[in-house]
Amino acid sequence: MTYKTSGVCSKSIDYEIVEGKLHNVSFTGGCNGNLQGIGKLVEGMTPADVISRLEGIKCGFKNTSCPDQLARALKQAGYDAL
């Protein structure tokens, strides 16, 4: 799935959900090293766990961040209810 981000440096987030687990998270744009790290850290986690850990993180004075945008993407796709 692809999620178009808002309010952050990255432009979009691509991810897959396979058997209830998050896989192949990749961000387009943004801080490449940090975002690769986020993708590796959330690999194999349930969407609900990712949301609970990343939701609400802010970047500087912004009201959101790339990790928060990943949580929002998963919630918008309906994975917070699992």
Secondary structure, DSSP 8 states (H G I E B T S, - for coil): -EEE--SSSEEEEEEEEETTEEEEEEEEES-HHHHHHHHHHHTT--HHHHHHHHTT---TTSS--HHHHHHHHHHHTTGGG-
